Amino acid sequence: MTAPGEEQPVSGGFIRSYVITGGRTLPDAEELSLVTLVTIGADRTPPARPSPEVQAIWTLCVGGYLSVAEVAGRLGLPVGVVRLLLTDLADQGHLLRRAAPPAAKLVDRKILEEVLHGLQRRFG
């Protein structure tokens, strides 16, 4: 704990994230949600001299679709940083993404009860 007026040391994770993003502002969470599926286009070639993080994302995503959360978890990077790197790849035309499926609509309870009673009459 620090006393008033003392500075708290900055953690290495914060500095690493700043270096990876180049100090840029992180994108909105709505643009790439945690469950958005991403992959690299089959005909794409890696960018010239990619950063180690971009190369790791490329290696992970070239084989098929992964969620944004999976990419962040496998790389051990904050989700915001991964969103920024994925947005960069999308802007360059390398990234394909599938939006999260829409939330399921609730079914009327009366309809479910009628279906249940019909099944019970038929099979029960």
Summary of the structure (lengths in Angstrom):
residues: 124
radius of gyration: 22.3
end to end distance: 66.6
largest distance: 76.7
contacts: 267
relative contact order: 0.16
helix: 45%
strand: 8%
